[in-house]
Amino acid sequence: MNPWFAIGMLAFVALIIPLGMILISSLLRPTVPVAGKRTAYESGEIPTSSTQFRFDIQYYMVALLFVVFDIETIFIFPWALIYRDVAAYDLFWALVPMLIFIAVLFVGLIWAWSTGAIQWIVSEAISETEVPP
């Protein structure tokens, strides 16, 4: 039997099963069109304002910096495990790549700090007396 036939059959089954389940559930489920089902729902409360509003860019900057430094730990942890074996042979060649990697991240952190990307901006709507120290 051709191995591509088996792959094609697997792909066919992988498509047919979910599509079949969707079709069967759409035929069997009850449909009760009520206007309340189409409204936004948050924690059991009826929304008091529009659900479409813009977030400050600061949220995205903090999220991106978190991802960058989270990925850093993903790279440092396996290196630390391998470091035990490599350090016994040649300490210099084991440390230099990681020091360069950390230096690049440190330069990025300094840039983010100097541009104010990690400094939380207080909204102008809040008065100076309401801002906690």
Phi and psi in radians as a Rosetta constraint file:
Dihedral C 1 N 2 CA 2 C 2 CIRCULARHARMONIC -1.241 0.35
Dihedral N 2 CA 2 C 2 N 3 CIRCULARHARMONIC 2.281 0.35
Dihedral C 2 N 3 CA 3 C 3 CIRCULARHARMONIC -1.127 0.35
Dihedral N 3 CA 3 C 3 N 4 CIRCULARHARMONIC -0.463 0.35
Dihedral C 3 N 4 CA 4 C 4 CIRCULARHARMONIC -1.226 0.35
Dihedral N 4 CA 4 C 4 N 5 CIRCULARHARMONIC -0.469 0.35
Dihedral C 4 N 5 CA 5 C 5 CIRCULARHARMONIC -1.133 0.35
Dihedral N 5 CA 5 C 5 N 6 CIRCULARHARMONIC -0.733 0.35
Dihedral C 5 N 6 CA 6 C 6 CIRCULARHARMONIC -1.129 0.35
Dihedral N 6 CA 6 C 6 N 7 CIRCULARHARMONIC -0.713 0.35
Dihedral C 6 N 7 CA 7 C 7 CIRCULARHARMONIC -1.142 0.35
Dihedral N 7 CA 7 C 7 N 8 CIRCULARHARMONIC -0.729 0.35
Dihedral C 7 N 8 CA 8 C 8 CIRCULARHARMONIC -1.102 0.35
Dihedral N 8 CA 8 C 8 N 9 CIRCULARHARMONIC -0.716 0.35
Dihedral C 8 N 9 CA 9 C 9 CIRCULARHARMONIC -1.146 0.35
Dihedral N 9 CA 9 C 9 N 10 CIRCULARHARMONIC -0.687 0.35
Dihedral C 9 N 10 CA 10 C 10 CIRCULARHARMONIC -1.102 0.35
Dihedral N 10 CA 10 C 10 N 11 CIRCULARHARMONIC -0.748 0.35
Dihedral C 10 N 11 CA 11 C 11 CIRCULARHARMONIC -1.123 0.35
Dihedral N 11 CA 11 C 11 N 12 CIRCULARHARMONIC -0.694 0.35
Dihedral C 11 N 12 CA 12 C 12 CIRCULARHARMONIC -1.085 0.35
Dihedral N 12 CA 12 C 12 N 13 CIRCULARHARMONIC -0.816 0.35
Dihedral C 12 N 13 CA 13 C 13 CIRCULARHARMONIC -1.146 0.35
Dihedral N 13 CA 13 C 13 N 14 CIRCULARHARMONIC -0.655 0.35
Dihedral C 13 N 14 CA 14 C 14 CIRCULARHARMONIC -1.142 0.35
Dihedral N 14 CA 14 C 14 N 15 CIRCULARHARMONIC -0.443 0.35
Dihedral C 14 N 15 CA 15 C 15 CIRCULARHARMONIC -1.540 0.35
Dihedral N 15 CA 15 C 15 N 16 CIRCULARHARMONIC -0.687 0.35
Dihedral C 15 N 16 CA 16 C 16 CIRCULARHARMONIC -1.203 0.35
Dihedral N 16 CA 16 C 16 N 17 CIRCULARHARMONIC -0.727 0.35
Dihedral C 16 N 17 CA 17 C 17 CIRCULARHARMONIC -1.084 0.35
Dihedral N 17 CA 17 C 17 N 18 CIRCULARHARMONIC -0.927 0.35
Dihedral C 17 N 18 CA 18 C 18 CIRCULARHARMONIC -1.119 0.35
Dihedral N 18 CA 18 C 18 N 19 CIRCULARHARMONIC -0.716 0.35
Dihedral C 18 N 19 CA 19 C 19 CIRCULARHARMONIC -1.124 0.35
Dihedral N 19 CA 19 C 19 N 20 CIRCULARHARMONIC -0.658 0.35
Dihedral C 19 N 20 CA 20 C 20 CIRCULARHARMONIC -1.131 0.35
Dihedral N 20 CA 20 C 20 N 21 CIRCULARHARMONIC -0.716 0.35
Dihedral C 20 N 21 CA 21 C 21 CIRCULARHARMONIC -1.122 0.35
Dihedral N 21 CA 21 C 21 N 22 CIRCULARHARMONIC -0.704 0.35
Dihedral C 21 N 22 CA 22 C 22 CIRCULARHARMONIC -1.126 0.35
Dihedral N 22 CA 22 C 22 N 23 CIRCULARHARMONIC -0.751 0.35
Dihedral C 22 N 23 CA 23 C 23 CIRCULARHARMONIC -1.122 0.35
Dihedral N 23 CA 23 C 23 N 24 CIRCULARHARMONIC -0.819 0.35
Dihedral C 23 N 24 CA 24 C 24 CIRCULARHARMONIC -1.129 0.35
Dihedral N 24 CA 24 C 24 N 25 CIRCULARHARMONIC -0.732 0.35
Dihedral C 24 N 25 CA 25 C 25 CIRCULARHARMONIC -1.184 0.35
Dihedral N 25 CA 25 C 25 N 26 CIRCULARHARMONIC -0.585 0.35
Dihedral C 25 N 26 CA 26 C 26 CIRCULARHARMONIC -1.205 0.35
Dihedral N 26 CA 26 C 26 N 27 CIRCULARHARMONIC -0.500 0.35
Dihedral C 26 N 27 CA 27 C 27 CIRCULARHARMONIC -1.392 0.35
Dihedral N 27 CA 27 C 27 N 28 CIRCULARHARMONIC -0.546 0.35
Dihedral C 27 N 28 CA 28 C 28 CIRCULARHARMONIC -1.638 0.35
Dihedral N 28 CA 28 C 28 N 29 CIRCULARHARMONIC -0.442 0.35
Dihedral C 28 N 29 CA 29 C 29 CIRCULARHARMONIC -1.317 0.35
Dihedral N 29 CA 29 C 29 N 30 CIRCULARHARMONIC 2.605 0.35
Dihedral C 29 N 30 CA 30 C 30 CIRCULARHARMONIC -1.358 0.35
Dihedral N 30 CA 30 C 30 N 31 CIRCULARHARMONIC 2.536 0.35
Dihedral C 30 N 31 CA 31 C 31 CIRCULARHARMONIC -2.034 0.35
Dihedral N 31 CA 31 C 31 N 32 CIRCULARHARMONIC 2.054 0.35
Dihedral C 31 N 32 CA 32 C 32 CIRCULARHARMONIC -2.181 0.35
Dihedral N 32 CA 32 C 32 N 33 CIRCULARHARMONIC 1.680 0.35
Dihedral C 32 N 33 CA 33 C 33 CIRCULARHARMONIC -1.289 0.35
Dihedral N 33 CA 33 C 33 N 34 CIRCULARHARMONIC 1.910 0.35
Dihedral C 33 N 34 CA 34 C 34 CIRCULARHARMONIC -2.197 0.35
Dihedral N 34 CA 34 C 34 N 35 CIRCULARHARMONIC 2.433 0.35
Dihedral C 34 N 35 CA 35 C 35 CIRCULARHARMONIC -1.108 0.35
Dihedral N 35 CA 35 C 35 N 36 CIRCULARHARMONIC -0.508 0.35
Dihedral C 35 N 36 CA 36 C 36 CIRCULARHARMONIC -1.146 0.35
Dihedral N 36 CA 36 C 36 N 37 CIRCULARHARMONIC -0.400 0.35
Dihedral C 36 N 37 CA 37 C 37 CIRCULARHARMONIC -1.264 0.35
Dihedral N 37 CA 37 C 37 N 38 CIRCULARHARMONIC -0.359 0.35
Dihedral C 37 N 38 CA 38 C 38 CIRCULARHARMONIC -1.643 0.35
Dihedral N 38 CA 38 C 38 N 39 CIRCULARHARMONIC -0.052 0.35
Dihedral C 38 N 39 CA 39 C 39 CIRCULARHARMONIC -1.494 0.35
Dihedral N 39 CA 39 C 39 N 40 CIRCULARHARMONIC 2.765 0.35
Dihedral C 39 N 40 CA 40 C 40 CIRCULARHARMONIC -1.196 0.35
Dihedral N 40 CA 40 C 40 N 41 CIRCULARHARMONIC 2.518 0.35
Dihedral C 40 N 41 CA 41 C 41 CIRCULARHARMONIC -2.327 0.35
Dihedral N 41 CA 41 C 41 N 42 CIRCULARHARMONIC 2.185 0.35
Dihedral C 41 N 42 CA 42 C 42 CIRCULARHARMONIC -2.437 0.35
Dihedral N 42 CA 42 C 42 N 43 CIRCULARHARMONIC 1.865 0.35
Dihedral C 42 N 43 CA 43 C 43 CIRCULARHARMONIC 0.999 0.35
Dihedral N 43 CA 43 C 43 N 44 CIRCULARHARMONIC 0.563 0.35
Dihedral C 43 N 44 CA 44 C 44 CIRCULARHARMONIC 1.415 0.35
Dihedral N 44 CA 44 C 44 N 45 CIRCULARHARMONIC 0.050 0.35
Dihedral C 44 N 45 CA 45 C 45 CIRCULARHARMONIC -1.792 0.35
Dihedral N 45 CA 45 C 45 N 46 CIRCULARHARMONIC 2.510 0.35
Dihedral C 45 N 46 CA 46 C 46 CIRCULARHARMONIC -1.354 0.35
Dihedral N 46 CA 46 C 46 N 47 CIRCULARHARMONIC 2.280 0.35
Dihedral C 46 N 47 CA 47 C 47 CIRCULARHARMONIC -1.126 0.35
Dihedral N 47 CA 47 C 47 N 48 CIRCULARHARMONIC 2.465 0.35
Dihedral C 47 N 48 CA 48 C 48 CIRCULARHARMONIC -1.755 0.35
Dihedral N 48 CA 48 C 48 N 49 CIRCULARHARMONIC -0.223 0.35
Dihedral C 48 N 49 CA 49 C 49 CIRCULARHARMONIC -2.450 0.35
Dihedral N 49 CA 49 C 49 N 50 CIRCULARHARMONIC -3.079 0.35
Dihedral C 49 N 50 CA 50 C 50 CIRCULARHARMONIC -1.189 0.35
Dihedral N 50 CA 50 C 50 N 51 CIRCULARHARMONIC 2.547 0.35
Dihedral C 50 N 51 CA 51 C 51 CIRCULARHARMONIC -1.538 0.35
Dihedral N 51 CA 51 C 51 N 52 CIRCULARHARMONIC -0.099 0.35
Dihedral C 51 N 52 CA 52 C 52 CIRCULARHARMONIC -1.768 0.35
Dihedral N 52 CA 52 C 52 N 53 CIRCULARHARMONIC 1.822 0.35
Dihedral C 52 N 53 CA 53 C 53 CIRCULARHARMONIC -2.546 0.35
Dihedral N 53 CA 53 C 53 N 54 CIRCULARHARMONIC 2.807 0.35
Dihedral C 53 N 54 CA 54 C 54 CIRCULARHARMONIC -1.606 0.35
Dihedral N 54 CA 54 C 54 N 55 CIRCULARHARMONIC 2.428 0.35
Dihedral C 54 N 55 CA 55 C 55 CIRCULARHARMONIC -1.585 0.35
Dihedral N 55 CA 55 C 55 N 56 CIRCULARHARMONIC 2.675 0.35
Dihedral C 55 N 56 CA 56 C 56 CIRCULARHARMONIC -1.209 0.35
Dihedral N 56 CA 56 C 56 N 57 CIRCULARHARMONIC 2.561 0.35
Dihedral C 56 N 57 CA 57 C 57 CIRCULARHARMONIC -1.082 0.35
Dihedral N 57 CA 57 C 57 N 58 CIRCULARHARMONIC -0.366 0.35
Dihedral C 57 N 58 CA 58 C 58 CIRCULARHARMONIC -1.048 0.35
Dihedral N 58 CA 58 C 58 N 59 CIRCULARHARMONIC -0.634 0.35
Dihedral C 58 N 59 CA 59 C 59 CIRCULARHARMONIC -1.075 0.35
Dihedral N 59 CA 59 C 59 N 60 CIRCULARHARMONIC -0.739 0.35
Dihedral C 59 N 60 CA 60 C 60 CIRCULARHARMONIC -1.203 0.35
Dihedral N 60 CA 60 C 60 N 61 CIRCULARHARMONIC -0.672 0.35
Dihedral C 60 N 61 CA 61 C 61 CIRCULARHARMONIC -1.118 0.35
Dihedral N 61 CA 61 C 61 N 62 CIRCULARHARMONIC -0.765 0.35
Dihedral C 61 N 62 CA 62 C 62 CIRCULARHARMONIC -1.129 0.35
Dihedral N 62 CA 62 C 62 N 63 CIRCULARHARMONIC -0.703 0.35
Dihedral C 62 N 63 CA 63 C 63 CIRCULARHARMONIC -1.130 0.35
Dihedral N 63 CA 63 C 63 N 64 CIRCULARHARMONIC -0.733 0.35
Dihedral C 63 N 64 CA 64 C 64 CIRCULARHARMONIC -1.146 0.35
Dihedral N 64 CA 64 C 64 N 65 CIRCULARHARMONIC -0.729 0.35
Dihedral C 64 N 65 CA 65 C 65 CIRCULARHARMONIC -1.144 0.35
Dihedral N 65 CA 65 C 65 N 66 CIRCULARHARMONIC -0.641 0.35
Dihedral C 65 N 66 CA 66 C 66 CIRCULARHARMONIC -1.076 0.35
Dihedral N 66 CA 66 C 66 N 67 CIRCULARHARMONIC -0.771 0.35
Dihedral C 66 N 67 CA 67 C 67 CIRCULARHARMONIC -1.090 0.35
Dihedral N 67 CA 67 C 67 N 68 CIRCULARHARMONIC -0.748 0.35
Dihedral C 67 N 68 CA 68 C 68 CIRCULARHARMONIC -1.056 0.35
Dihedral N 68 CA 68 C 68 N 69 CIRCULARHARMONIC -0.826 0.35
Dihedral C 68 N 69 CA 69 C 69 CIRCULARHARMONIC -1.378 0.35
Dihedral N 69 CA 69 C 69 N 70 CIRCULARHARMONIC -0.339 0.35
Dihedral C 69 N 70 CA 70 C 70 CIRCULARHARMONIC -1.255 0.35
Dihedral N 70 CA 70 C 70 N 71 CIRCULARHARMONIC -0.721 0.35
Dihedral C 70 N 71 CA 71 C 71 CIRCULARHARMONIC -1.118 0.35
Dihedral N 71 CA 71 C 71 N 72 CIRCULARHARMONIC -0.572 0.35
Dihedral C 71 N 72 CA 72 C 72 CIRCULARHARMONIC -1.011 0.35
Dihedral N 72 CA 72 C 72 N 73 CIRCULARHARMONIC -0.781 0.35
Dihedral C 72 N 73 CA 73 C 73 CIRCULARHARMONIC -1.170 0.35
Dihedral N 73 CA 73 C 73 N 74 CIRCULARHARMONIC -0.539 0.35
Dihedral C 73 N 74 CA 74 C 74 CIRCULARHARMONIC -1.124 0.35
Dihedral N 74 CA 74 C 74 N 75 CIRCULARHARMONIC -0.592 0.35
Dihedral C 74 N 75 CA 75 C 75 CIRCULARHARMONIC -1.454 0.35
Dihedral N 75 CA 75 C 75 N 76 CIRCULARHARMONIC -0.587 0.35
Dihedral C 75 N 76 CA 76 C 76 CIRCULARHARMONIC -1.292 0.35
Dihedral N 76 CA 76 C 76 N 77 CIRCULARHARMONIC -0.650 0.35
Dihedral C 76 N 77 CA 77 C 77 CIRCULARHARMONIC -1.086 0.35
Dihedral N 77 CA 77 C 77 N 78 CIRCULARHARMONIC -0.875 0.35
Dihedral C 77 N 78 CA 78 C 78 CIRCULARHARMONIC -1.127 0.35
Dihedral N 78 CA 78 C 78 N 79 CIRCULARHARMONIC -0.605 0.35
Dihedral C 78 N 79 CA 79 C 79 CIRCULARHARMONIC -1.076 0.35
Dihedral N 79 CA 79 C 79 N 80 CIRCULARHARMONIC -0.707 0.35
Dihedral C 79 N 80 CA 80 C 80 CIRCULARHARMONIC -1.132 0.35
Dihedral N 80 CA 80 C 80 N 81 CIRCULARHARMONIC -0.597 0.35
Dihedral C 80 N 81 CA 81 C 81 CIRCULARHARMONIC -1.232 0.35
Dihedral N 81 CA 81 C 81 N 82 CIRCULARHARMONIC -0.683 0.35
Dihedral C 81 N 82 CA 82 C 82 CIRCULARHARMONIC -1.329 0.35
Dihedral N 82 CA 82 C 82 N 83 CIRCULARHARMONIC -0.457 0.35
Dihedral C 82 N 83 CA 83 C 83 CIRCULARHARMONIC -0.992 0.35
Dihedral N 83 CA 83 C 83 N 84 CIRCULARHARMONIC -0.611 0.35
Dihedral C 83 N 84 CA 84 C 84 CIRCULARHARMONIC -0.993 0.35
Dihedral N 84 CA 84 C 84 N 85 CIRCULARHARMONIC -0.749 0.35
Dihedral C 84 N 85 CA 85 C 85 CIRCULARHARMONIC -1.338 0.35
Dihedral N 85 CA 85 C 85 N 86 CIRCULARHARMONIC -0.692 0.35
Dihedral C 85 N 86 CA 86 C 86 CIRCULARHARMONIC -1.327 0.35
Dihedral N 86 CA 86 C 86 N 87 CIRCULARHARMONIC -0.595 0.35
Dihedral C 86 N 87 CA 87 C 87 CIRCULARHARMONIC -1.108 0.35
Dihedral N 87 CA 87 C 87 N 88 CIRCULARHARMONIC -0.460 0.35
Dihedral C 87 N 88 CA 88 C 88 CIRCULARHARMONIC -1.190 0.35
Dihedral N 88 CA 88 C 88 N 89 CIRCULARHARMONIC -0.489 0.35
Dihedral C 88 N 89 CA 89 C 89 CIRCULARHARMONIC -1.550 0.35
Dihedral N 89 CA 89 C 89 N 90 CIRCULARHARMONIC -0.916 0.35
Dihedral C 89 N 90 CA 90 C 90 CIRCULARHARMONIC -2.626 0.35
Dihedral N 90 CA 90 C 90 N 91 CIRCULARHARMONIC 1.816 0.35
Dihedral C 90 N 91 CA 91 C 91 CIRCULARHARMONIC -1.146 0.35
Dihedral N 91 CA 91 C 91 N 92 CIRCULARHARMONIC -0.679 0.35
Dihedral C 91 N 92 CA 92 C 92 CIRCULARHARMONIC -1.083 0.35
Dihedral N 92 CA 92 C 92 N 93 CIRCULARHARMONIC -0.870 0.35
Dihedral C 92 N 93 CA 93 C 93 CIRCULARHARMONIC -1.278 0.35
Dihedral N 93 CA 93 C 93 N 94 CIRCULARHARMONIC -0.239 0.35
Dihedral C 93 N 94 CA 94 C 94 CIRCULARHARMONIC -1.472 0.35
Dihedral N 94 CA 94 C 94 N 95 CIRCULARHARMONIC -0.583 0.35
Dihedral C 94 N 95 CA 95 C 95 CIRCULARHARMONIC -1.540 0.35
Dihedral N 95 CA 95 C 95 N 96 CIRCULARHARMONIC -0.604 0.35
Dihedral C 95 N 96 CA 96 C 96 CIRCULARHARMONIC -1.013 0.35
Dihedral N 96 CA 96 C 96 N 97 CIRCULARHARMONIC -0.857 0.35
Dihedral C 96 N 97 CA 97 C 97 CIRCULARHARMONIC -1.054 0.35
Dihedral N 97 CA 97 C 97 N 98 CIRCULARHARMONIC -0.694 0.35
Dihedral C 97 N 98 CA 98 C 98 CIRCULARHARMONIC -1.257 0.35
Dihedral N 98 CA 98 C 98 N 99 CIRCULARHARMONIC -0.599 0.35
Dihedral C 98 N 99 CA 99 C 99 CIRCULARHARMONIC -1.168 0.35
Dihedral N 99 CA 99 C 99 N 100 CIRCULARHARMONIC -0.653 0.35
Dihedral C 99 N 100 CA 100 C 100 CIRCULARHARMONIC -1.144 0.35
Dihedral N 100 CA 100 C 100 N 101 CIRCULARHARMONIC -0.744 0.35
Dihedral C 100 N 101 CA 101 C 101 CIRCULARHARMONIC -1.072 0.35
Dihedral N 101 CA 101 C 101 N 102 CIRCULARHARMONIC -0.798 0.35
Dihedral C 101 N 102 CA 102 C 102 CIRCULARHARMONIC -1.186 0.35
Dihedral N 102 CA 102 C 102 N 103 CIRCULARHARMONIC -0.617 0.35
Dihedral C 102 N 103 CA 103 C 103 CIRCULARHARMONIC -1.125 0.35
Dihedral N 103 CA 103 C 103 N 104 CIRCULARHARMONIC -0.728 0.35
Dihedral C 103 N 104 CA 104 C 104 CIRCULARHARMONIC -1.101 0.35
Dihedral N 104 CA 104 C 104 N 105 CIRCULARHARMONIC -0.742 0.35
Dihedral C 104 N 105 CA 105 C 105 CIRCULARHARMONIC -1.152 0.35
Dihedral N 105 CA 105 C 105 N 106 CIRCULARHARMONIC -0.637 0.35
Dihedral C 105 N 106 CA 106 C 106 CIRCULARHARMONIC -1.157 0.35
Dihedral N 106 CA 106 C 106 N 107 CIRCULARHARMONIC -0.695 0.35
Dihedral C 106 N 107 CA 107 C 107 CIRCULARHARMONIC -1.095 0.35
Dihedral N 107 CA 107 C 107 N 108 CIRCULARHARMONIC -0.712 0.35
Dihedral C 107 N 108 CA 108 C 108 CIRCULARHARMONIC -1.110 0.35
Dihedral N 108 CA 108 C 108 N 109 CIRCULARHARMONIC -0.683 0.35
Dihedral C 108 N 109 CA 109 C 109 CIRCULARHARMONIC -1.150 0.35
Dihedral N 109 CA 109 C 109 N 110 CIRCULARHARMONIC -0.739 0.35
Dihedral C 109 N 110 CA 110 C 110 CIRCULARHARMONIC -1.091 0.35
Dihedral N 110 CA 110 C 110 N 111 CIRCULARHARMONIC -0.725 0.35
Dihedral C 110 N 111 CA 111 C 111 CIRCULARHARMONIC -1.078 0.35
Dihedral N 111 CA 111 C 111 N 112 CIRCULARHARMONIC -0.801 0.35
Dihedral C 111 N 112 CA 112 C 112 CIRCULARHARMONIC -1.104 0.35
Dihedral N 112 CA 112 C 112 N 113 CIRCULARHARMONIC -0.662 0.35
Dihedral C 112 N 113 CA 113 C 113 CIRCULARHARMONIC -1.208 0.35
Dihedral N 113 CA 113 C 113 N 114 CIRCULARHARMONIC -0.741 0.35
Dihedral C 113 N 114 CA 114 C 114 CIRCULARHARMONIC -1.241 0.35
Dihedral N 114 CA 114 C 114 N 115 CIRCULARHARMONIC -0.542 0.35
Dihedral C 114 N 115 CA 115 C 115 CIRCULARHARMONIC -1.487 0.35
Dihedral N 115 CA 115 C 115 N 116 CIRCULARHARMONIC -0.131 0.35
Dihedral C 115 N 116 CA 116 C 116 CIRCULARHARMONIC 1.484 0.35
Dihedral N 116 CA 116 C 116 N 117 CIRCULARHARMONIC 0.283 0.35
Dihedral C 116 N 117 CA 117 C 117 CIRCULARHARMONIC -1.215 0.35
Dihedral N 117 CA 117 C 117 N 118 CIRCULARHARMONIC -0.454 0.35
Dihedral C 117 N 118 CA 118 C 118 CIRCULARHARMONIC -1.840 0.35
Dihedral N 118 CA 118 C 118 N 119 CIRCULARHARMONIC 0.115 0.35
Dihedral C 118 N 119 CA 119 C 119 CIRCULARHARMONIC -1.637 0.35
Dihedral N 119 CA 119 C 119 N 120 CIRCULARHARMONIC 2.131 0.35
Dihedral C 119 N 120 CA 120 C 120 CIRCULARHARMONIC -1.260 0.35
Dihedral N 120 CA 120 C 120 N 121 CIRCULARHARMONIC 2.292 0.35
Dihedral C 120 N 121 CA 121 C 121 CIRCULARHARMONIC -1.660 0.35
Dihedral N 121 CA 121 C 121 N 122 CIRCULARHARMONIC 2.260 0.35
Dihedral C 121 N 122 CA 122 C 122 CIRCULARHARMONIC -1.487 0.35
Dihedral N 122 CA 122 C 122 N 123 CIRCULARHARMONIC 2.348 0.35
Dihedral C 122 N 123 CA 123 C 123 CIRCULARHARMONIC -1.102 0.35
Dihedral N 123 CA 123 C 123 N 124 CIRCULARHARMONIC 2.552 0.35
Dihedral C 123 N 124 CA 124 C 124 CIRCULARHARMONIC -1.243 0.35
Dihedral N 124 CA 124 C 124 N 125 CIRCULARHARMONIC -0.307 0.35
Dihedral C 124 N 125 CA 125 C 125 CIRCULARHARMONIC -1.264 0.35
Dihedral N 125 CA 125 C 125 N 126 CIRCULARHARMONIC -0.399 0.35
Dihedral C 125 N 126 CA 126 C 126 CIRCULARHARMONIC -1.566 0.35
Dihedral N 126 CA 126 C 126 N 127 CIRCULARHARMONIC 2.280 0.35
Dihedral C 126 N 127 CA 127 C 127 CIRCULARHARMONIC -1.336 0.35
Dihedral N 127 CA 127 C 127 N 128 CIRCULARHARMONIC 2.912 0.35
Dihedral C 127 N 128 CA 128 C 128 CIRCULARHARMONIC -1.132 0.35
Dihedral N 128 CA 128 C 128 N 129 CIRCULARHARMONIC -0.499 0.35
Dihedral C 128 N 129 CA 129 C 129 CIRCULARHARMONIC -1.304 0.35
Dihedral N 129 CA 129 C 129 N 130 CIRCULARHARMONIC -0.395 0.35
Dihedral C 129 N 130 CA 130 C 130 CIRCULARHARMONIC -1.548 0.35
Dihedral N 130 CA 130 C 130 N 131 CIRCULARHARMONIC -0.174 0.35
Dihedral C 130 N 131 CA 131 C 131 CIRCULARHARMONIC -1.399 0.35
Dihedral N 131 CA 131 C 131 N 132 CIRCULARHARMONIC 2.179 0.35
Dihedral C 131 N 132 CA 132 C 132 CIRCULARHARMONIC -1.222 0.35
Dihedral N 132 CA 132 C 132 N 133 CIRCULARHARMONIC 2.616 0.35
